[in-house]
Amino acid sequence: MTVSLDDEYFESVGLAGLPPESKQSLAAAIYSETEMRVGSALSDGMEAEQLEEFEKIIDKDEATIRKVLNEHDHDNYQNNLGKPLDVLADAASGVWLAANKPNYRDTVRVIHEELRNEVKARCLEILATEGVAGDSAPDSPDAVAAP
């Protein structure tokens, strides 16, 4: 599942007024935090062998990637043999997650929404830190500035 942090996202959390470079920086931090939280949530209940295999996929271990794709998505794998390793790694991670953590899309969605709410709650603080007027805060009862 891809998380989109576009202008619509920034508007929805009250940060439409941020300069582009600040949006890029915040987006990078949100992506990083999302990745960390999702990884932590998905690793709960995994066996050591599962964690090791998934780490190898993330680290782009070609043998593991080819093994996973061949076992879980054989026809598609055969059609994509000539693709770059990055493309195969992305496909392998999705196939692996679907086989081992079928609810991973829900996990990503929930965590992304939690982070979105956290950013929204801190929008006035973020705007102040960036020196931007806080009049673009969203009109929502849950948009509360952090102390």
Secondary structure, DSSP 4 states (H G I P E B T S, - for coil): -PPP-SHHHHHHTT-TTS-HHHHHHHHHHHHHHHHHHHHHHHHTT--HHHHHHHHHHHTT-HHHHHHHHHHH-HHHHHHTTTS-HHHHHHHHHHHHHHHH-TTHHHHHHHHHHHHHHHHHHTHHHHHHHTT--GGG----TT-----
